[in-house]
Amino acid sequence: MPELSDLGKMLLTFGGIIIALGLLFLVASRIPFLGRLPGDILIRRGNTSIFIPIVTCIVLSLVLTVAVNLLLILLRRR
């Protein structure tokens, strides 16, 4: 039954990804400048506030792109 073992590997992989994302969210809340970078937009009018983290999204995108590319390079060497 190779189909079940493949399914088990896939479930373990997705579980590991979910755990890694959870740890990332726990650590990200402790980084003081994340979400308050120059270029992030905060609009306050009356009782309404809108926050648009443009620069934070760009920085996170660059960091994650480099991390995923390095991971793929390391996995291809095997």
C-alpha positions, -999 to +999 in steps of 0.1 A: +000+000+000+024+027-011-005+052-015-010+053+023+026+058+031+028+087+006-003+102+022+013+099+056+045+116+045+025+144+030+004+149+062+036+150+082+051+175+059+020+198+061+020+194+099+056+205+101+049+235+079+019+245+101+041+241+133+068+262+117+043+289+107+029+289+143+064+294+157+070+322+132+039+340+143+049+336+180+083+351+173+071+378+150+050+394+177+082+400+197+100+419+170+094+455+179+099+472+145+078+448+125+047+466+114+060+500+122+086+505+094+089+538+076+065+537+046+038+518+064+006+538+062-016+546+092-048+567+087-068+578+117-100+598+114-125+600+142-131+565+156-117+547+125-081+537+119-067+520+088-033+504+088-016+494+055+018+478+062+033+482+026+070+482+035+066+455+061+050+432+035+078+440+010+105+432+036+088+399+047+083+390+010+121+394+003+131+375+034+108+346+027+118+345-010+155+342+000+147+316+027+126+294+003+152+297-025+180+287-001+159+258+011+152+246-025+189+249-033+198+228-003+172+201-011+184+198-047+219+189-036+208+156-021 
